[in-house]
Amino acid sequence: MAGLYEIWKDPEGRDLKTFTIITTTPVPIVADLHNRMPLVLNKINEKDWLDPANEDVFQVLMILQNTVSPELTKHAVSAQVNSPAFDSVELLKKVSD
């Protein structure tokens, strides 16, 4: 997935670590669930995307346009995934529809 991060100083001088996931129009299998999805990078562009010395705006924009349509599947999971009170790999298990 394509994302960005930055570490900056808050008004008190403490490091504040921030990040964002770049999103795009969803592929058909995701479209009925949400109007966007994480942008999936093309494998050949990952090294250039992760290179902190890459400041070529045109190249970065080309990387973001040269993405892949991931092969995705979907299944129903527990509604507990919507609550930060629950944090378990068990939440990813398939439940009946």
Secondary structure, DSSP 8 states (H G I E B T S, - for coil): --EEEEEEE-TTS-EEEEEEE-EE---HHHHTT-S-EE--B-GGGHHHHH-TT---HHHHHHHHHSB-----------GGGG-TT---GGGGS----
